Structures are given as structure tokens and as C-alpha cells.
Amino acid sequence: GAVLPLTIVGFFGDVIRGYNLMGLFFGVFFALPFLFIFLFLKEKKGLHREEPFSFKTFIKPFKVKTFRRLVGLYIGAYITMDVISAVVAYHMRYYYNRPGDITIVLGILLLSVIATLPFIVAFGANRLGKGKTFVIGAGITMIGVVTLALLPRDVSSWIIYGVAVVIGIGLSPCTVMPWLMFPDATDAGELAFKMRNAGSFSGIMTFVRKLASAIGIFIVGLLIGIGGYIQPETQLISGEWVTVYFTQPDTVFAAFKAIIAIVPIVLLSFAIVLALRYPMNKERHKRLRAHLDAINKGIESPLSEAEIEKMKEELI
């Protein structure tokens, strides 16, 4: 999603045409699976349940403290990744004057995220705990983005690649931990509402993430514009339409660096506070599951009424 679009755009001399065709390609690509589902899959009888839409029902999961904090750290982590992916492309093209390295840097960053995932789950989530692993990843990401912002223009590409690896390693726990925490939040929701409604929880997480990401990227664009960014133009040169990228003023470079360093630090600091205050831990979740499993089986809970009330106070 971050590497392939620029590759498609690069096939065309006209950047506007390239972006339009890239958007069309991804629109069709993402739409086809849903068309196949609609046309060829049959729904099992007895599962369909019609309910009128209710805004109160939609936002009901926000009543759960565990879920609110999860959404907060989730948004902080994912907007950070969106901002870095967006601004690094500008930074590589204009500040370092290495447009050919854009795809390489983003590719290395994202491959580092993927390659680190098994270690994050095995040694982080299962041993250190999900919240602590998130905090460590956020700290590594902060170090990486500040380093990237401070690198001089004549720095070796290999150093930039190395920094991209560091940022990717840091972003890996930041992006995977919220979804490893998600079942914990739905369990807390089951405790609160006496029914499991993971679909509503997941839908709200995705909706809020998309909305926040759109607002975040919009603000980034405004900041770059305030810095004096000069838009590229498509010009007819020697009978061919060519996209011309202009030299940017120093204020734009300062905006790039501020966005790369300051925005992630602010977002991740907010997320770290929520991760440290995340009320669910391994032992508490184990006890919660024992209680919920007993209720679902129709047998007596292993927890006393006082323990259940205390857990509700801690998680809800």
C-alpha cells in the first residue's frame, strides 16, 4: 500500500494521470473481492438479524474504559505510520534530492515491520506484556524519526536505509500490539454489556482510525503548504508532457523535519501514556476469561461478587 502506488505513478510521465490511474487500479483491486462475495457466497440460514441503526448502539463500546484507551494508543500509532509514510516521500525527493530512493526507503521500512512481527509476538507480547512491548516500540520509533530529521543532506543512502530499519522495528510493536489487545477489550465489553459484540468494537476502531488518519494527513498537507511548498507542474517539453518538480525553500525543509520528528513524538507520547495506563494485564485477563467462560456455560463463576465488582471498576 505504501510502495506499489508510487511505482505505478512512476510508469507515467504525467504525475496527475499516474495518480488517477493508480487510484483506479486500487479501486478495482479492492472492490473485486466484495463483488465475488456478493455473487458467489450463500449466507447460512438463521444467522441474519435485522436491527435498525442506532448511533447510541454504535458508540456504546466507548463506555468501556479498556476500549477507550486501546483506541487512543491505536490511533496514535497508526497516524504516526501514516504521517511518516507520507512525509518521507517528500523528504527524500526534495531535501535529499533522491527520488529514486523513495520506494526503497518505504519498502525497507515496511519490510522491517513485517520481519520483526514474529519476534514481537513471541518475546514481547508473550513475555514482557503487550503494554510494555508497545512502549518499547514507541521509544525506538521516536529515536528513529529524530535521527532521520537530523541527518544532513549529503548523508550516505545506506545510513538512511539503516534508519528506516530502526523506524520499522519500532513501528512493528506499535502496529501489532493494538490488535493483540483488541480481544482483551472485547472481553471487557462482554463483561460490561453481558453480550459479545466484537463487530461493533472492530468497526469503531477502523472508522476512528480512518477518520483520524484523514484529518492527520490533511493537517500535514496544510503545514507543508504554510511552509511555502511549491506544487509540481506538468509542462509540455519537446513534445512530451513532463512533470517538473521545483526546488523548495528552506522553510519547506524545516516543515518536513518538524513533521517527521515532532508529530510522531507528540502522538506516540500520548499513546505511551495510554499504554502504561492500560488496565488489562495477563493475570487480570485470565481471571476475566474464567468468569466469562463460566457464565457462558451456565455454571457458577470462580470469582466472588466482590471480585467481579472490582474487576468491573478496573476495566469498565
VMD Tcl script that draws the C-alpha trace (Angstrom):
set ca {
  {0.00 0.00 0.00}
  {2.89 2.41 0.52}
  {5.35 1.11 -2.08}
  {3.29 -0.02 -5.07}
  {1.33 3.25 -5.65}
  {4.47 5.29 -6.30}
  {5.75 2.55 -8.61}
  {2.54 2.71 -10.65}
  {2.62 6.52 -10.78}
  {6.24 6.36 -11.97}
  {5.21 4.46 -15.12}
  {3.61 7.63 -16.49}
  {5.27 10.90 -17.41}
  {2.24 12.87 -16.25}
  {2.04 12.59 -12.44}
  {-1.65 13.60 -12.39}
  {-2.55 10.89 -14.90}
  {-0.36 8.45 -12.96}
  {-2.20 9.12 -9.69}
  {-5.61 8.86 -11.37}
  {-4.78 5.50 -12.95}
  {-3.18 4.26 -9.72}
  {-6.36 5.18 -7.85}
  {-8.46 3.40 -10.48}
  {-6.27 0.28 -10.21}
  {-6.56 0.07 -6.43}
  {-10.28 0.90 -6.53}
  {-10.94 -2.06 -8.83}
  {-8.50 -4.29 -6.94}
  {-10.20 -3.65 -3.59}
  {-13.74 -3.82 -5.00}
  {-13.43 -7.20 -6.74}
  {-13.35 -9.41 -3.60}
  {-16.60 -7.87 -2.35}
  {-18.26 -8.44 -5.73}
  {-17.20 -12.09 -5.66}
  {-18.50 -12.44 -2.10}
  {-21.86 -10.98 -3.11}
  {-22.19 -13.05 -6.27}
  {-20.93 -16.46 -5.16}
  {-21.28 -16.89 -1.39}
  {-24.52 -18.06 0.19}
  {-25.44 -16.89 3.67}
  {-26.35 -19.57 6.19}
  {-29.98 -19.59 7.22}
  {-30.81 -18.44 10.72}
  {-27.83 -16.10 11.09}
  {-29.38 -12.99 9.58}
  {-30.69 -10.50 12.12}
  {-32.09 -7.13 11.15}
  {-31.73 -4.27 13.60}
  {-32.34 -0.56 12.97}
  {-29.20 1.55 13.05}
  {-28.72 3.38 16.30}
  {-25.98 5.93 16.90}
  {-26.11 5.18 20.63}
  {-25.52 1.50 19.91}
  {-22.67 2.39 17.54}
  {-20.77 4.41 20.15}
  {-21.69 2.11 23.04}
  {-18.22 0.46 23.17}
  {-16.75 3.84 24.21}
  {-18.38 3.33 27.59}
  {-15.69 0.73 28.29}
  {-12.51 2.30 29.72}
  {-10.31 -0.50 28.38}
  {-11.58 0.08 24.85}
  {-11.22 3.87 25.02}
  {-7.56 3.60 25.94}
  {-6.98 0.94 23.31}
  {-8.47 3.20 20.61}
  {-6.28 6.09 21.77}
  {-2.99 4.22 21.56}
  {-4.12 2.57 18.31}
  {-4.80 5.94 16.68}
  {-1.51 7.39 17.93}
  {0.47 4.51 16.46}
  {-1.27 4.31 13.09}
  {-1.38 8.05 12.40}
  {2.35 8.08 13.15}
  {2.88 5.42 10.49}
  {0.67 7.31 8.01}
  {2.49 10.60 8.60}
  {5.93 9.01 8.27}
  {4.95 7.20 5.06}
  {3.59 10.43 3.55}
  {6.32 12.88 4.55}
  {9.30 10.60 3.90}
  {8.43 10.63 0.19}
  {8.62 14.46 0.13}
  {11.73 14.46 2.29}
  {13.58 12.03 0.00}
  {12.61 13.87 -3.18}
  {13.26 17.46 -2.17}
  {15.61 17.51 0.82}
  {17.93 14.66 -0.15}
  {17.18 15.05 -3.89}
  {16.97 11.25 -4.21}
  {13.52 10.49 -5.68}
  {14.74 7.06 -6.77}
  {15.22 6.09 -3.12}
  {11.61 6.80 -2.08}
  {10.35 3.31 -2.88}
  {13.48 1.71 -1.42}
  {13.21 3.55 1.91}
  {9.47 2.87 2.28}
  {9.99 -0.75 1.23}
  {12.80 -1.28 3.77}
  {10.72 0.38 6.50}
  {7.66 -1.79 5.87}
  {9.66 -5.00 5.38}
  {11.33 -4.29 8.73}
  {7.86 -4.02 10.30}
  {6.84 -7.39 8.85}
  {10.13 -9.17 9.57}
  {10.04 -8.10 13.22}
  {6.48 -9.28 13.90}
  {7.26 -12.91 14.92}
  {9.84 -11.75 17.47}
  {7.49 -9.06 18.78}
  {4.74 -11.61 19.42}
  {7.00 -14.36 20.82}
  {9.35 -12.35 23.01}
  {7.39 -9.14 23.51}
  {3.69 -9.81 23.93}
  {4.08 -13.26 25.48}
  {6.92 -12.39 27.89}
  {7.15 -8.65 28.57}
  {3.46 -7.94 28.17}
  {1.56 -6.09 25.48}
  {1.66 -2.63 27.05}
  {5.40 -2.71 27.81}
  {6.16 -4.01 24.31}
  {4.16 -1.15 22.81}
  {6.04 1.41 24.91}
  {9.44 -0.01 23.87}
  {8.41 0.09 20.20}
  {7.20 3.67 20.52}
  {10.51 4.67 22.09}
  {12.52 3.07 19.28}
  {10.32 4.82 16.70}
  {10.95 8.19 18.37}
  {14.70 7.64 18.22}
  {14.45 6.70 14.56}
  {12.37 9.68 13.42}
  {14.50 12.20 15.31}
  {17.63 10.68 13.75}
  {16.07 10.91 10.28}
  {15.14 14.55 10.83}
  {18.71 15.43 11.94}
  {20.60 13.67 9.13}
  {22.46 16.08 6.80}
  {21.62 16.30 3.09}
  {24.87 14.66 1.96}
  {24.46 11.60 4.18}
  {25.03 8.18 2.62}
  {21.91 6.39 1.36}
  {22.95 3.35 3.40}
  {22.61 5.36 6.61}
  {19.10 6.41 5.58}
  {18.29 2.76 4.89}
  {19.60 1.85 8.34}
  {17.42 4.50 9.99}
  {14.44 3.15 8.03}
  {15.14 -0.28 9.55}
  {15.17 1.23 13.06}
  {11.86 3.04 12.45}
  {10.35 -0.17 11.04}
  {11.47 -2.20 14.07}
  {9.90 0.42 16.34}
  {6.65 0.62 14.38}
  {6.23 -3.16 14.39}
  {5.04 -3.46 18.01}
  {3.18 -0.15 17.70}
  {1.05 -1.52 14.87}
  {0.55 -5.12 16.03}
  {0.02 -4.63 19.77}
  {-3.32 -2.78 19.46}
  {-4.77 -5.74 17.56}
  {-3.35 -8.21 20.08}
  {-5.01 -6.10 22.77}
  {-8.29 -5.97 20.86}
  {-9.68 -9.33 22.12}
  {-8.96 -8.17 25.68}
  {-11.10 -5.07 25.08}
  {-13.95 -7.13 23.63}
  {-13.81 -9.39 26.70}
  {-14.12 -6.27 28.86}
  {-17.07 -5.27 26.69}
  {-18.68 -8.66 27.27}
  {-18.27 -8.10 31.00}
  {-19.88 -4.66 30.68}
  {-22.80 -5.48 28.37}
  {-23.31 -9.20 29.11}
  {-23.01 -9.97 25.40}
  {-20.13 -10.23 22.96}
  {-20.22 -7.67 20.17}
  {-16.76 -7.76 18.62}
  {-18.12 -6.43 15.30}
  {-19.12 -3.09 16.83}
  {-15.76 -2.76 18.59}
  {-13.84 -3.57 15.41}
  {-15.99 -1.29 13.28}
  {-15.45 1.67 15.59}
  {-11.68 1.07 15.71}
  {-11.46 1.01 11.92}
  {-13.77 4.01 11.46}
  {-11.98 6.18 14.01}
  {-8.58 5.19 12.60}
  {-9.61 6.15 9.03}
  {-11.16 9.42 10.16}
  {-8.18 10.38 12.32}
  {-5.75 9.39 9.56}
  {-7.56 11.54 7.01}
  {-7.53 14.53 9.37}
  {-3.87 13.93 10.25}
  {-2.71 13.76 6.62}
  {-4.80 16.84 5.82}
  {-3.09 18.78 8.61}
  {0.31 17.61 7.35}
  {-0.57 18.96 3.91}
  {-1.57 22.28 5.46}
  {1.72 22.51 7.39}
  {3.74 21.82 4.25}
  {1.69 24.45 2.42}
  {2.28 27.00 5.17}
  {5.99 26.25 4.82}
  {5.79 27.50 1.23}
  {5.66 24.24 -0.71}
  {5.69 24.75 -4.49}
  {3.46 22.27 -6.28}
  {4.95 20.37 -9.25}
  {3.62 21.28 -12.69}
  {3.03 19.28 -15.84}
  {4.70 21.05 -18.76}
  {4.98 20.29 -22.48}
  {8.70 19.87 -23.16}
  {9.97 18.73 -26.59}
  {6.53 17.41 -27.49}
  {6.10 15.41 -24.26}
  {4.17 16.17 -21.11}
  {6.68 16.10 -18.25}
  {6.15 16.67 -14.53}
  {8.52 19.38 -13.30}
  {9.48 19.38 -9.60}
  {10.67 22.75 -8.32}
  {13.40 23.50 -5.79}
  {11.77 24.14 -2.43}
  {12.60 26.96 0.01}
  {14.35 26.20 3.30}
  {11.09 26.77 5.18}
  {9.64 23.69 3.48}
  {12.62 21.58 4.55}
  {12.13 22.84 8.11}
  {8.46 21.81 7.87}
  {9.46 18.33 6.67}
  {11.82 17.87 9.60}
  {9.34 19.20 12.14}
  {6.61 16.89 10.88}
  {8.91 13.85 10.76}
  {10.18 14.39 14.30}
  {7.63 16.39 16.32}
  {4.34 14.89 15.11}
  {5.34 11.26 15.87}
  {6.78 12.27 19.26}
  {3.53 14.00 20.26}
  {1.32 11.16 19.02}
  {3.45 8.37 20.48}
  {3.88 10.16 23.82}
  {0.09 10.30 24.07}
  {-0.09 6.61 23.12}
  {2.61 5.65 25.66}
  {0.64 7.27 28.49}
  {-2.45 5.26 27.50}
  {-0.41 2.05 27.14}
  {1.06 2.49 30.63}
  {-2.46 3.09 31.99}
  {-3.98 0.21 30.04}
  {-5.99 -1.62 32.72}
  {-5.75 -5.15 31.30}
  {-2.81 -7.39 32.16}
  {-2.17 -11.10 31.70}
  {-3.36 -12.19 35.14}
  {-6.44 -9.97 35.12}
  {-7.41 -11.20 31.65}
  {-7.01 -14.82 32.75}
  {-9.40 -14.26 35.63}
  {-11.83 -12.39 33.39}
  {-11.88 -15.24 30.87}
  {-12.53 -17.76 33.63}
  {-15.52 -15.70 34.76}
  {-16.91 -15.22 31.22}
  {-16.43 -18.88 30.29}
  {-18.31 -19.94 33.42}
  {-21.19 -17.56 32.63}
  {-21.39 -18.79 29.02}
  {-21.51 -22.41 30.21}
  {-24.22 -21.61 32.73}
  {-22.13 -22.58 35.75}
  {-21.08 -20.63 38.81}
  {-18.28 -18.12 38.34}
  {-14.98 -18.86 40.11}
  {-14.92 -15.19 41.16}
  {-16.78 -13.80 44.13}
  {-19.24 -10.92 43.75}
  {-16.69 -8.57 45.30}
  {-14.01 -9.69 42.82}
  {-16.39 -9.21 39.89}
  {-17.32 -5.70 41.02}
  {-13.67 -4.79 41.49}
  {-12.86 -6.07 38.00}
  {-15.70 -4.02 36.54}
  {-14.33 -0.95 38.28}
  {-10.84 -1.60 36.91}
  {-11.82 -2.43 33.32}
  {-15.04 -0.53 32.72}
}
mol new
graphics top color blue
foreach p $ca { graphics top sphere $p radius 0.5 }
foreach p [lrange $ca 0 end-1] q [lrange $ca 1 end] { graphics top cylinder $p $q radius 0.2 }
display resetview
